[in-house]
Amino acid sequence: MTASDDPAVAFVRSVGEEVIAILGNKDTSKFAEREAAFRDVMVRGFDVPLVTRFVLGRHWKSATDEQRSEFSAIFLDFLARVYASRFDSYSYGGEQFTVHSAIADESGDMIVRARVARPSGADPAELDFRVRTRDGNHKVVDLYVEGISMLLTHRVEFSSVINRKGIDGLLRDIRERIEAPIGDAAE
């Protein structure tokens, strides 16, 4: 089986093309609609429970059941808000999402390498999706943007906040970021 025949490649291609289509809808949809669509892609395409536990790291064990529950409830909203707003700041139109290789790593996960080519002539964005397959279902467990793990980035950021403000301080900060108006979301 070649990389292009791998089901993990087809899965990543589908997720990437769907995100590009959502973002390309900027002229005909409100930010809140694009954010909700992006959140839906994340729910279907990412292993949210695994990512949620991982980003709290060692703090997951010390969190109360109530703190874990609240973090689990708001973390996906946080991710959808942060990434939808980051992507929304770009001017979209004509971006091409392509998968160019896939390799199995020592853990059994597939690393699916992709690129977003920009019609503006700017350098393409290089993305690596770590895909785990369980019971025939594929889920992204990490996304590397230009070689930087988004999972580790959030883990370091959250740990720093917890060390300064505690878990309740992190939860407050996340709620504030979710509730802050962004783009045309304030309409």
C-alpha positions as CSV (number, residue, x, y, z in Angstrom):
1,M,0.0,0.0,0.0
2,T,1.4,3.4,-0.9
3,A,1.1,6.5,1.3
4,S,-1.7,7.8,-0.9
5,D,-3.7,4.6,-0.4
6,D,-3.4,4.8,3.4
7,P,-6.7,5.4,5.2
8,A,-5.0,7.9,7.5
9,V,-4.0,10.0,4.5
10,A,-7.5,10.0,3.2
11,F,-8.8,11.0,6.6
12,V,-6.3,14.0,6.9
13,R,-7.0,15.0,3.3
14,S,-10.7,15.1,4.1
15,V,-10.2,17.1,7.4
16,G,-7.9,19.6,5.7
17,E,-10.1,20.2,2.7
18,E,-13.1,20.7,5.0
19,V,-11.2,23.3,7.1
20,I,-10.1,25.2,3.9
21,A,-13.7,25.2,2.7
22,I,-14.9,26.6,6.0
23,L,-12.3,29.3,6.0
24,G,-13.0,30.1,2.3
25,N,-16.6,30.9,3.3
26,K,-15.5,34.2,5.0
27,D,-17.5,36.5,2.7
28,T,-20.7,34.6,3.0
29,S,-20.7,33.6,6.7
30,K,-20.3,35.2,10.1
31,F,-17.4,34.4,12.4
32,A,-19.6,32.5,14.8
33,E,-20.8,30.2,12.0
34,R,-17.2,29.5,10.9
35,E,-16.1,28.9,14.5
36,A,-19.0,26.4,15.1
37,A,-18.1,24.6,11.8
38,F,-14.5,24.5,12.8
39,R,-15.5,23.1,16.3
40,D,-17.5,20.4,14.6
41,V,-14.5,19.4,12.5
42,M,-12.4,19.2,15.7
43,V,-15.0,17.0,17.5
44,R,-15.1,14.6,14.6
45,G,-11.4,14.7,13.7
46,F,-9.5,15.0,16.9
47,D,-9.2,12.8,20.0
48,V,-10.5,15.6,22.2
49,P,-10.5,13.5,25.5
50,L,-6.9,12.5,25.0
51,V,-5.7,16.0,24.0
52,T,-7.6,17.5,27.0
53,R,-5.9,15.3,29.5
54,F,-2.5,15.7,27.9
55,V,-2.4,19.5,27.9
56,L,-3.0,19.6,31.6
57,G,-0.2,17.1,32.1
58,R,0.7,16.5,35.7
59,H,-1.9,19.0,36.8
60,W,-4.7,16.6,35.6
61,K,-4.0,14.3,38.6
62,S,-4.0,17.2,41.2
63,A,-7.2,18.7,39.7
64,T,-10.5,18.1,41.5
65,D,-13.2,16.2,39.7
66,E,-15.1,19.5,39.3
67,Q,-12.0,21.2,37.8
68,R,-11.4,18.3,35.4
69,S,-15.1,18.4,34.4
70,E,-15.1,22.2,33.8
71,F,-11.8,22.1,31.9
72,S,-13.1,19.2,29.7
73,A,-16.2,21.2,29.1
74,I,-14.5,24.5,28.0
75,F,-11.2,23.3,26.4
76,L,-12.8,22.4,23.1
77,D,-14.6,25.8,23.0
78,F,-11.2,27.4,23.7
79,L,-9.5,25.5,20.9
80,A,-12.2,26.4,18.4
81,R,-12.1,30.1,19.4
82,V,-8.3,30.4,19.3
83,Y,-7.7,28.5,16.0
84,A,-10.8,29.8,14.2
85,S,-9.8,33.4,15.1
86,R,-6.1,32.8,14.0
87,F,-7.2,31.3,10.7
88,D,-9.9,34.0,10.2
89,S,-7.2,36.7,10.2
90,Y,-5.8,35.4,7.0
91,S,-7.4,36.4,3.7
92,Y,-8.5,33.1,2.1
93,G,-9.2,32.3,-1.4
94,G,-7.6,29.7,-3.5
95,E,-5.5,27.9,-0.8
96,Q,-4.7,24.4,-1.7
97,F,-4.4,21.7,0.9
98,T,-2.3,18.7,-0.2
99,V,-1.0,15.7,1.6
100,H,2.5,14.8,0.4
101,S,3.7,11.9,2.6
102,A,2.9,9.6,5.5
103,I,5.1,7.5,7.7
104,A,4.4,5.2,10.6
105,D,6.3,6.1,13.7
106,E,7.6,3.8,16.4
107,S,4.4,4.2,18.5
108,G,2.2,3.0,15.6
109,D,0.8,6.4,14.9
110,M,0.9,7.8,11.4
111,I,2.5,11.1,10.8
112,V,0.7,12.6,7.8
113,R,2.6,15.5,6.2
114,A,0.6,18.2,4.5
115,R,1.0,21.6,3.0
116,V,-1.3,24.6,2.6
117,A,-0.2,26.5,-0.5
118,R,-1.1,30.1,-0.6
119,P,-2.1,31.8,-3.9
120,S,-0.5,35.0,-2.7
121,G,2.9,33.5,-3.2
122,A,3.7,33.4,0.5
123,D,5.6,30.3,1.7
124,P,3.3,27.3,2.1
125,A,2.4,26.3,5.6
126,E,3.8,22.9,6.5
127,L,1.6,20.7,8.7
128,D,2.2,17.3,10.3
129,F,-0.8,15.5,11.7
130,R,-0.2,12.7,14.2
131,V,-3.0,10.3,13.5
132,R,-4.0,7.4,15.8
133,T,-6.2,4.6,14.7
134,R,-8.4,2.7,17.2
135,D,-11.1,0.3,16.1
136,G,-10.8,1.5,12.5
137,N,-11.4,5.1,13.5
138,H,-8.8,7.8,12.8
139,K,-8.3,10.7,15.1
140,V,-5.7,13.5,15.2
141,V,-3.8,13.4,18.5
142,D,-1.4,16.3,17.7
143,L,-0.8,18.9,15.0
144,Y,2.6,20.2,14.3
145,V,2.7,23.6,12.5
146,E,6.1,24.3,11.0
147,G,7.5,21.6,13.3
148,I,6.0,22.9,16.5
149,S,3.6,20.7,18.4
150,M,0.4,22.5,19.2
151,L,-0.2,20.0,22.1
152,L,3.1,20.8,23.8
153,T,2.6,24.5,23.2
154,H,-0.7,24.5,25.0
155,R,0.7,22.2,27.7
156,V,3.6,24.6,28.5
157,E,1.3,27.7,28.3
158,F,-1.3,26.1,30.7
159,S,1.3,24.8,33.1
160,S,2.8,28.3,33.3
161,V,-0.6,29.8,34.1
162,I,-1.4,27.0,36.7
163,N,2.0,27.6,38.4
164,R,1.1,31.3,38.8
165,K,-2.6,31.3,39.3
166,G,-3.7,27.7,40.1
167,I,-6.1,25.6,38.1
168,D,-9.0,27.9,39.0
169,G,-7.0,30.8,37.5
170,L,-6.4,28.8,34.3
171,L,-10.2,28.1,34.1
172,R,-11.0,31.8,34.6
173,D,-8.4,32.8,31.9
174,I,-9.9,30.3,29.4
175,R,-13.5,31.4,30.1
176,E,-12.4,35.0,29.5
177,R,-10.8,34.1,26.2
178,I,-13.8,32.2,25.0
179,E,-16.2,35.0,25.9
180,A,-14.1,37.8,24.4
181,P,-15.6,39.1,21.1
182,I,-13.6,38.4,18.0
183,G,-14.0,39.7,14.5
184,D,-17.6,39.9,13.5
185,A,-18.6,37.7,16.4
186,A,-19.6,40.8,18.3
187,E,-22.4,41.5,15.8
